[in-house]
């Protein structure tokens, strides 16, 4: 079974930082992680050690505007 819940929005930098801090606090609590995705809250149960990846993608184009993307991936095997 594959379920994917996505919410995309435009936020100011301060709101992005607040959202990332809230997620970090959830992981740091040592309990279940509750992730807000739009108007939905999803409960996850990560183990003590997870896989963490940060990637940066920079594109430049003569015909279109340049774009920079940061992707954070945190994943783990479920019990």
Secondary structure, DSSP 8 states (H G I E B T S, - for coil): ------------HHHHHHHHHHHHHHHHTSS-EEEEETTEEEEE---SS-EEEEEEEEE--SSS--EEEEEEEEE----
